[in-house]
Amino acid sequence: GDFPYWLAPVQLRLLPVVTEAEDFCAEVVAKAKARSIRAEVDVSGERLGKLIRNAEMQRVPVMAVVGKKEVESGKLALRTRYGGGPRGVS
């Protein structure tokens, strides 16, 4: 079954689609961990669809697709397993 967000082993997974986004992802993970959010970066190098599918199969409640646009704006496009669709967050 699904764990509620507060109990999930990984609450947020960042999915970088370009290698330039990996440093930004590391900064976001550090900020999330400072706020007691269990976060990680998927640097497996898979294509985006596979990254999203893997996170869904592992029941990660929130995913953030990170590309050049997100790095430049400093905002994340969040996807939830429950409601899908991207939502912008600073």
N, CA, C and O atoms as a MOPAC input file, in Angstrom:
PM7 MOZYME 1SCF
protein

 N      0.80600 1    -1.18400 1     0.00000 1
 C      0.00000 1     0.00000 1     0.00000 1
 C      0.85600 1     1.25800 1     0.00000 1
 O      2.08500 1     1.20700 1     0.05600 1
 N      0.18400 1     2.35300 1    -0.06300 1
 C      0.86400 1     3.65300 1    -0.05000 1
 C      1.03500 1     4.14400 1     1.37300 1
 O      0.13000 1     4.02500 1     2.19900 1
 N      2.20000 1     4.69600 1     1.64700 1
 C      2.39400 1     5.39300 1     2.90800 1
 C      1.86600 1     6.81000 1     2.76100 1
 O      1.94900 1     7.38100 1     1.67300 1
 N      1.32800 1     7.39100 1     3.82200 1
 C      1.00100 1     8.81000 1     3.74700 1
 C      2.30000 1     9.60900 1     3.58600 1
 O      3.38100 1     9.12000 1     3.91500 1
 N      2.18600 1    10.82800 1     3.08100 1
 C      3.37000 1    11.64600 1     2.80500 1
 C      4.31600 1    11.71000 1     4.00100 1
 O      5.52400 1    11.53300 1     3.83900 1
 N      3.79300 1    11.95800 1     5.18300 1
 C      4.63000 1    12.15100 1     6.36300 1
 C      5.37100 1    10.89700 1     6.78600 1
 O      6.34400 1    10.97700 1     7.53500 1
 N      4.92000 1     9.72500 1     6.31200 1
 C      5.53900 1     8.46500 1     6.70900 1
 C      6.38800 1     7.83800 1     5.60400 1
 O      7.11900 1     6.88100 1     5.85900 1
 N      6.30200 1     8.35900 1     4.39300 1
 C      7.02900 1     7.78500 1     3.25100 1
 C      8.53800 1     7.84900 1     3.48800 1
 O      9.04000 1     8.86800 1     3.96000 1
 N      9.26900 1     6.77700 1     3.16800 1
 C     10.72400 1     6.77800 1     3.35200 1
 C     11.41200 1     7.88100 1     2.54100 1
 O     12.35300 1     8.51200 1     3.02100 1
 N     10.94700 1     8.10800 1     1.32600 1
 C     11.42700 1     9.21500 1     0.49300 1
 C     10.20100 1    10.06000 1     0.16800 1
 O      9.25800 1     9.57500 1    -0.45800 1
 N     10.21100 1    11.31500 1     0.58900 1
 C      9.05300 1    12.18100 1     0.38300 1
 C      9.13400 1    12.95100 1    -0.92900 1
 O      8.10900 1    13.27800 1    -1.52700 1
 N     10.34100 1    13.23700 1    -1.37200 1
 C     10.54100 1    14.03400 1    -2.57700 1
 C     11.70500 1    13.45600 1    -3.36900 1
 O     12.78600 1    13.22800 1    -2.82600 1
 N     11.47400 1    13.22000 1    -4.66000 1
 C     12.55800 1    12.77000 1    -5.52900 1
 C     12.69700 1    13.77700 1    -6.66200 1
 O     11.72800 1    14.10100 1    -7.34900 1
 N     13.92000 1    14.26600 1    -6.84500 1
 C     14.20900 1    15.19500 1    -7.92800 1
 C     14.67600 1    14.40400 1    -9.13400 1
 O     15.50900 1    13.50400 1    -9.02000 1
 N     14.12700 1    14.75100 1   -10.30000 1
 C     14.41500 1    14.02900 1   -11.53200 1
 C     15.07500 1    14.98500 1   -12.52700 1
 O     14.38000 1    15.62400 1   -13.31500 1
 N     16.41400 1    15.09200 1   -12.50300 1
 C     17.08700 1    15.99900 1   -13.44600 1
 C     17.06600 1    15.42300 1   -14.86000 1
 O     17.36700 1    14.24700 1   -15.06700 1
 N     16.70600 1    16.26500 1   -15.82600 1
 C     16.65700 1    15.80300 1   -17.21500 1
 C     17.87400 1    16.27200 1   -18.00300 1
 O     18.08400 1    15.83000 1   -19.13200 1
 N     18.67700 1    17.16100 1   -17.42400 1
 C     19.94000 1    17.60000 1   -18.03100 1
 C     21.01100 1    17.54900 1   -16.94700 1
 O     20.72000 1    17.77200 1   -15.77200 1
 N     22.23900 1    17.25800 1   -17.33800 1
 C     23.31100 1    17.14200 1   -16.34200 1
 C     23.58700 1    18.47300 1   -15.64500 1
 O     24.05900 1    18.49100 1   -14.50800 1
 N     23.29400 1    19.59300 1   -16.32300 1
 C     23.52500 1    20.90300 1   -15.70800 1
 C     22.62300 1    21.12000 1   -14.49700 1
 O     22.91100 1    21.98400 1   -13.66900 1
 N     21.55300 1    20.36600 1   -14.37700 1
 C     20.60200 1    20.53900 1   -13.28000 1
 C     21.01900 1    19.79900 1   -12.01500 1
 O     20.41000 1    19.99900 1   -10.96400 1
 N     22.02200 1    18.96700 1   -12.08600 1
 C     22.37800 1    18.13700 1   -10.93100 1
 C     22.87500 1    18.95400 1    -9.74600 1
 O     22.56800 1    18.61600 1    -8.60300 1
 N     23.64000 1    20.02600 1    -9.98900 1
 C     24.10000 1    20.87800 1    -8.88400 1
 C     22.91900 1    21.57500 1    -8.21400 1
 O     22.85200 1    21.65900 1    -6.98800 1
 N     21.98700 1    22.07600 1    -9.02900 1
 C     20.78100 1    22.71400 1    -8.49900 1
 C     19.98400 1    21.71400 1    -7.66400 1
 O     19.48200 1    22.05400 1    -6.59300 1
 N     19.87300 1    20.49100 1    -8.15500 1
 C     19.15800 1    19.44500 1    -7.42200 1
 C     19.80600 1    19.17400 1    -6.06800 1
 O     19.11200 1    18.98900 1    -5.06800 1
 N     21.12600 1    19.15100 1    -6.03900 1
 C     21.83700 1    18.93000 1    -4.78000 1
 C     21.53200 1    20.04700 1    -3.78100 1
 O     21.37300 1    19.78700 1    -2.58800 1
 N     21.44900 1    21.28900 1    -4.26600 1
 C     21.10400 1    22.41500 1    -3.39100 1
 C     19.68900 1    22.26900 1    -2.84600 1
 O     19.44400 1    22.50800 1    -1.66400 1
 N     18.76500 1    21.88000 1    -3.70700 1
 C     17.37000 1    21.70500 1    -3.28600 1
 C     17.26600 1    20.59900 1    -2.24900 1
 O     16.54800 1    20.74800 1    -1.26000 1
 N     17.96500 1    19.49800 1    -2.45400 1
 C     17.94300 1    18.39200 1    -1.49400 1
 C     18.49000 1    18.85300 1    -0.14700 1
 O     17.93600 1    18.50500 1     0.89500 1
 N     19.57300 1    19.63400 1    -0.15700 1
 C     20.13900 1    20.13400 1     1.09500 1
 C     19.12500 1    21.02400 1     1.82500 1
 O     18.96900 1    20.91900 1     3.04200 1
 N     18.44000 1    21.89400 1     1.08600 1
 C     17.42100 1    22.76100 1     1.69800 1
 C     16.25000 1    21.93600 1     2.22700 1
 O     15.72400 1    22.22000 1     3.30300 1
 N     15.84300 1    20.91800 1     1.47400 1
 C     14.73100 1    20.06700 1     1.91000 1
 C     15.09600 1    19.31800 1     3.18800 1
 O     14.30100 1    19.24300 1     4.12500 1
 N     16.30200 1    18.76700 1     3.21500 1
 C     16.73600 1    18.03100 1     4.40500 1
 C     16.84900 1    18.94200 1     5.62000 1
 O     16.60800 1    18.50700 1     6.74600 1
 N     17.21500 1    20.20700 1     5.40000 1
 C     17.27100 1    21.17500 1     6.49800 1
 C     15.88000 1    21.42500 1     7.07300 1
 O     15.73900 1    21.84300 1     8.22200 1
 N     14.85300 1    21.16400 1     6.26300 1
 C     13.46700 1    21.32500 1     6.69500 1
 C     12.81600 1    19.97500 1     7.03600 1
 O     11.59100 1    19.85600 1     7.07800 1
 N     13.64900 1    18.97600 1     7.27300 1
 C     13.21000 1    17.62600 1     7.66300 1
 C     12.35700 1    16.93200 1     6.60800 1
 O     11.47200 1    16.14300 1     6.93800 1
 N     12.62600 1    17.23100 1     5.33000 1
 C     11.96700 1    16.53600 1     4.22900 1
 C     12.95000 1    15.50200 1     3.69900 1
 O     14.09400 1    15.83100 1     3.38500 1
 N     12.51300 1    14.27200 1     3.60200 1
 C     13.37200 1    13.20100 1     3.09800 1
 C     13.37800 1    13.27400 1     1.57100 1
 O     12.39900 1    12.91700 1     0.91500 1
 N     14.49000 1    13.73800 1     1.02400 1
 C     14.58500 1    13.98300 1    -0.42100 1
 C     15.83300 1    13.32800 1    -0.98500 1
 O     16.81300 1    13.09000 1    -0.27900 1
 N     15.76500 1    13.04000 1    -2.29700 1
 C     16.92400 1    12.46800 1    -2.99100 1
 C     16.85600 1    12.85200 1    -4.46300 1
 O     15.81700 1    13.27900 1    -4.96800 1
 N     17.99500 1    12.68800 1    -5.13800 1
 C     18.09200 1    12.96500 1    -6.57400 1
 C     18.28600 1    11.64200 1    -7.29900 1
 O     19.09300 1    10.81300 1    -6.87700 1
 N     17.54900 1    11.44000 1    -8.38900 1
 C     17.72100 1    10.25000 1    -9.21200 1
 C     18.69500 1    10.60100 1   -10.34000 1
 O     18.32500 1    11.28800 1   -11.29300 1
 N     19.92400 1    10.13400 1   -10.23100 1
 C     20.95100 1    10.42300 1   -11.23500 1
 C     21.25200 1     9.17900 1   -12.07500 1
 O     22.37800 1     8.99000 1   -12.53500 1
 N     20.24600 1     8.34200 1   -12.26700 1
 C     20.44600 1     7.08800 1   -12.98700 1
 C     20.67300 1     7.29700 1   -14.48400 1
 O     21.17400 1     6.40100 1   -15.16300 1
 N     20.30700 1     8.47900 1   -15.00700 1
 C     20.52900 1     8.74200 1   -16.42400 1
 C     19.46700 1     8.16100 1   -17.33900 1
 O     19.62800 1     8.18000 1   -18.55900 1
 N     18.39400 1     7.65000 1   -16.77900 1
 C     17.30000 1     7.09600 1   -17.58500 1
 C     16.55100 1     8.22600 1   -18.28800 1
 O     16.73300 1     9.39800 1   -17.95900 1
 N     15.71000 1     7.87000 1   -19.25500 1
 C     14.87900 1     8.88200 1   -19.91200 1
 C     13.79000 1     9.31900 1   -18.93100 1
 O     13.49700 1     8.61300 1   -17.96600 1
 N     13.19400 1    10.48700 1   -19.18400 1
 C     12.25400 1    11.08600 1   -18.23700 1
 C     11.08000 1    10.17300 1   -17.90300 1
 O     10.72800 1    10.02900 1   -16.73200 1
 N     10.48000 1     9.56300 1   -18.89500 1
 C      9.34500 1     8.67300 1   -18.63500 1
 C      9.69400 1     7.55100 1   -17.68000 1
 O      8.89700 1     7.18300 1   -16.81800 1
 N     10.88500 1     7.01500 1   -17.83700 1
 C     11.33600 1     5.92300 1   -16.97000 1
 C     11.60500 1     6.43700 1   -15.54400 1
 O     11.30600 1     5.75000 1   -14.56800 1
 N     12.16900 1     7.64600 1   -15.43400 1
 C     12.40800 1     8.23500 1   -14.11100 1
 C     11.08900 1     8.39700 1   -13.35600 1
 O     10.98400 1     8.04600 1   -12.18100 1
 N     10.09300 1     8.93300 1   -14.04800 1
 C      8.78400 1     9.13900 1   -13.42400 1
 C      8.16000 1     7.79700 1   -13.05600 1
 O      7.63700 1     7.63200 1   -11.95400 1
 N      8.21500 1     6.85500 1   -13.96400 1
 C      7.63500 1     5.53100 1   -13.71200 1
 C      8.30700 1     4.84600 1   -12.52400 1
 O      7.62900 1     4.25700 1   -11.68200 1
 N      9.63700 1     4.92100 1   -12.45400 1
 C     10.35400 1     4.31700 1   -11.32500 1
 C      9.92600 1     4.93900 1   -10.00100 1
 O      9.70800 1     4.23100 1    -9.01900 1
 N      9.80800 1     6.26000 1    -9.97900 1
 C      9.38800 1     6.94900 1    -8.74800 1
 C      7.96800 1     6.53800 1    -8.36800 1
 O      7.67700 1     6.33300 1    -7.19000 1
 N      7.08900 1     6.41700 1    -9.35200 1
 C      5.71700 1     5.98800 1    -9.07000 1
 C      5.68000 1     4.55300 1    -8.54900 1
 O      4.94700 1     4.24800 1    -7.60900 1
 N      6.46800 1     3.68000 1    -9.15700 1
 C      6.50200 1     2.28100 1    -8.72000 1
 C      7.06900 1     2.15100 1    -7.30500 1
 O      6.67900 1     1.25700 1    -6.55300 1
 N      7.99300 1     3.05100 1    -6.94800 1
 C      8.57600 1     3.03100 1    -5.60400 1
 C      7.73200 1     3.84200 1    -4.62000 1
 O      8.10500 1     4.02000 1    -3.46100 1
 N      6.59300 1     4.32600 1    -5.10400 1
 C      5.60300 1     5.02900 1    -4.29100 1
 C      6.12600 1     6.30400 1    -3.64300 1
 O      5.78900 1     6.61200 1    -2.49900 1
 N      6.94300 1     7.03400 1    -4.37200 1
 C      7.42300 1     8.33800 1    -3.90500 1
 C      6.26600 1     9.32500 1    -4.08400 1
 O      5.76500 1     9.47400 1    -5.19900 1
 N      5.82800 1    10.00000 1    -3.01900 1
 C      4.64300 1    10.84400 1    -3.11900 1
 C      4.80800 1    12.10100 1    -3.98000 1
 O      3.85500 1    12.52600 1    -4.63300 1
 N      6.00200 1    12.70100 1    -3.98900 1
 C      6.20000 1    13.94300 1    -4.74700 1
 C      7.47800 1    13.83000 1    -5.57500 1
 O      8.52900 1    13.42500 1    -5.07900 1
 N      7.35800 1    14.20100 1    -6.85200 1
 C      8.50600 1    14.21300 1    -7.76600 1
 C      8.64800 1    15.61600 1    -8.32800 1
 O      7.66000 1    16.33500 1    -8.47800 1
 N      9.86600 1    16.00100 1    -8.63700 1
 C     10.10900 1    17.28900 1    -9.27800 1
 C     10.98500 1    17.05900 1   -10.49900 1
 O     12.12300 1    16.60500 1   -10.38100 1
 N     10.45100 1    17.37500 1   -11.66600 1
 C     11.21700 1    17.29300 1   -12.90300 1
 C     12.04400 1    18.57600 1   -12.99400 1
 O     11.50100 1    19.67900 1   -12.92800 1
 N     13.36200 1    18.42300 1   -13.14600 1
 C     14.25500 1    19.59300 1   -13.13700 1
 C     15.02600 1    19.65500 1   -14.45400 1
 O     15.79600 1    18.75500 1   -14.79000 1
 N     14.80100 1    20.73000 1   -15.17800 1
 C     15.50400 1    20.98400 1   -16.43600 1
 C     16.12400 1    22.37400 1   -16.40800 1
 O     16.22500 1    22.99700 1   -15.35100 1
 N     16.53900 1    22.85400 1   -17.57300 1
 C     17.16900 1    24.17400 1   -17.65900 1
 C     16.22900 1    25.27800 1   -17.19200 1
 O     16.65600 1    26.21200 1   -16.51300 1
 N     14.96400 1    25.17800 1   -17.54900 1
 C     13.98300 1    26.19500 1   -17.17200 1
 C     13.87000 1    26.32900 1   -15.65400 1
 O     13.81300 1    27.44000 1   -15.12700 1
 N     13.83900 1    25.19700 1   -14.95600 1
 C     13.73500 1    25.20800 1   -13.50100 1
 C     14.99700 1    25.75900 1   -12.85000 1
 O     14.92500 1    26.48100 1   -11.85600 1
 N     16.15200 1    25.41600 1   -13.41200 1
 C     17.41600 1    25.92200 1   -12.87300 1
 C     17.46900 1    27.44200 1   -13.01500 1
 O     17.85000 1    28.14300 1   -12.07700 1
 N     17.08400 1    27.95300 1   -14.19500 1
 C     17.12500 1    29.39200 1   -14.44100 1
 C     16.13900 1    30.15800 1   -13.56800 1
 O     16.45500 1    31.24300 1   -13.07900 1
 N     14.94700 1    29.60200 1   -13.36900 1
 C     13.92600 1    30.30500 1   -12.59200 1
 C     14.05000 1    30.05500 1   -11.09300 1
 O     13.53100 1    30.83200 1   -10.29100 1
 N     14.72800 1    28.98600 1   -10.71000 1
 C     14.84800 1    28.64700 1    -9.29900 1
 C     13.57000 1    28.04000 1    -8.73300 1
 O     13.40300 1    27.96300 1    -7.51600 1
 N     12.66700 1    27.60900 1    -9.61500 1
 C     11.40100 1    27.00900 1    -9.19700 1
 C     11.33900 1    25.56200 1    -9.66000 1
 O     11.98300 1    25.17600 1   -10.63600 1
 N     10.55400 1    24.77200 1    -8.94300 1
 C     10.39900 1    23.36400 1    -9.28800 1
 C      9.01900 1    23.10600 1    -9.87600 1
 O      8.04300 1    23.75200 1    -9.49200 1
 N      8.94100 1    22.17500 1   -10.79200 1
 C      7.66300 1    21.70000 1   -11.32500 1
 C      7.35000 1    20.38300 1   -10.61300 1
 O      7.89100 1    19.33600 1   -10.96900 1
 N      6.48300 1    20.43900 1    -9.61500 1
 C      6.18900 1    19.26600 1    -8.80000 1
 C      5.08800 1    18.41700 1    -9.41200 1
 O      4.12700 1    18.92800 1    -9.98700 1
 N      5.25000 1    17.12600 1    -9.27500 1
 C      4.22600 1    16.15100 1    -9.67500 1
 C      3.93200 1    15.30600 1    -8.44400 1
 O      4.84900 1    14.89500 1    -7.73400 1
 N      2.67600 1    15.05400 1    -8.19800 1
 C      2.35300 1    14.15600 1    -7.10400 1
 C      1.81100 1    12.85400 1    -7.66900 1
 O      1.24300 1    12.82600 1    -8.76100 1
 N      1.98700 1    11.79900 1    -6.93100 1
 C      1.44800 1    10.51100 1    -7.37100 1
 C     -0.06200 1    10.53900 1    -7.29100 1
 O     -0.73100 1     9.79100 1    -8.00500 1
 N     -0.61000 1    11.38000 1    -6.44400 1
 C     -2.05300 1    11.39500 1    -6.22200 1
 C     -2.78800 1    12.22200 1    -7.26300 1
 O     -3.83400 1    11.81000 1    -7.76400 1
 N     -2.23400 1    13.41100 1    -7.59400 1
 C     -2.94700 1    14.29800 1    -8.49500 1
 C     -2.25000 1    14.52100 1    -9.81200 1
 O     -2.77400 1    15.24000 1   -10.66200 1
 N     -1.07900 1    13.92600 1   -10.01500 1
 C     -0.34200 1    14.08600 1   -11.25900 1
 C      0.08800 1    15.51900 1   -11.49300 1
 O      0.50000 1    16.20800 1   -10.55900 1
 N     -0.00400 1    15.96400 1   -12.71200 1
 C      0.30000 1    17.29600 1   -13.22700 1
 C      1.32400 1    18.13400 1   -12.50000 1
 O      1.40400 1    18.10000 1   -11.27200 1
 N      2.10900 1    18.88900 1   -13.25300 1
 C      3.10500 1    19.75600 1   -12.62700 1
 C      2.47800 1    20.98200 1   -11.97900 1
 O      1.50300 1    21.54600 1   -12.47500 1
 N      3.07000 1    21.37600 1   -10.85500 1
 C      2.67900 1    22.58200 1   -10.14500 1
 C      3.96000 1    23.31000 1    -9.78600 1
 O      4.88200 1    22.70500 1    -9.23800 1
 N      4.03400 1    24.60100 1   -10.08400 1
 C      5.25200 1    25.36700 1    -9.81400 1
 C      5.37800 1    25.75600 1    -8.35700 1
 O      4.41000 1    26.20000 1    -7.73900 1
 N      6.57800 1    25.59000 1    -7.80400 1
 C      6.85500 1    25.94900 1    -6.41700 1
 C      8.24100 1    26.57000 1    -6.35400 1
 O      9.17600 1    26.07300 1    -6.98100 1
 N      8.37600 1    27.65200 1    -5.60200 1
 C      9.67800 1    28.30900 1    -5.42600 1
 C     10.45600 1    27.65000 1    -4.31600 1
 O     11.57700 1    28.06300 1    -4.01800 1

